[in-house]
Amino acid sequence: DGTRLSLANSYLGKTFNSPNDLAVRNDGTIYFTDPNYQRDGREGQGPVTGVYALRPDKTVIPVDLSLRQPNGIALSPDQTVLYVGSADGKVFRYQVDSDSSTRSDGILATPGKGIDGMAVDCAGNLYATIPSEQAVHVYTPTGVLLSKITGFGFNTTNIAFGGKDKNTMFVTAAGHVFQLQLKIPGSPY
């Protein structure tokens, strides 16, 4: 009906900066990034930018408060791994426990350039938009670069799978939406 409902707006009494991207686990836990570059002078967490989890009981827990401008976020198909991309050009990996808590598992990949949106296919490959390259990087679950999808002509910003068979990849780029048919469906599928 158009009614807006705030699920969470703060952590430890401080308003979030500018929640950006999210990934939702089957148990209802919402993992989200909170960079501060869209804060526009509003009060918030200040210089602390981070990744949080909002549990179904509305409890907010930090995943990682040390990342510089975290942005893209995605879950592996089996929902045991959380991926987070940051402005410093790294994709971080976190193990997700059955209770939705997380623990750092290091760096999956280092594209070297800021990462925006992310998505995962049903084989567990990670797709990360790299705006400055106008490209999408595709990584295996172990961090091996499989491919770079280029030719967009604009800064790539976000990515998602959809379509009837979930094998249509949609990429946003500077006011445009591109679609590419892939041979593999996205996750969840």
HELIX and SHEET records of a PDB file:
HELIX    1   1 PRO A  131  GLU A  133  5                                   3    
SHEET    1   A 2 SER A  10  TYR A  11  0                                        
SHEET    2   A 2 LYS A  14  THR A  15 -1                                        
SHEET    1   B 4 LEU A  22  VAL A  24  0                                        
SHEET    2   B 4 ILE A  30  ASP A  34 -1                                        
SHEET    3   B 4 GLY A  50  LEU A  54 -1                                        
SHEET    4   B 4 VAL A  60  ASP A  64 -1                                        
SHEET    1   C 4 PRO A  70  LEU A  75  0                                        
SHEET    2   C 4 VAL A  81  SER A  86 -1                                        
SHEET    3   C 4 VAL A  91  VAL A  96 -1                                        
SHEET    4   C 4 THR A 102  ALA A 109 -1                                        
SHEET    1   D 4 MET A 118  VAL A 120  0                                        
SHEET    2   D 4 LEU A 126  ILE A 130 -1                                        
SHEET    3   D 4 ALA A 135  TYR A 139 -1                                        
SHEET    4   D 4 LEU A 145  ILE A 149 -1                                        
SHEET    1   E 3 THR A 156  GLY A 162  0                                        
SHEET    2   E 3 THR A 168  ALA A 173 -1                                        
SHEET    3   E 3 HIS A 176  GLN A 181 -1                                        
END                                                                             
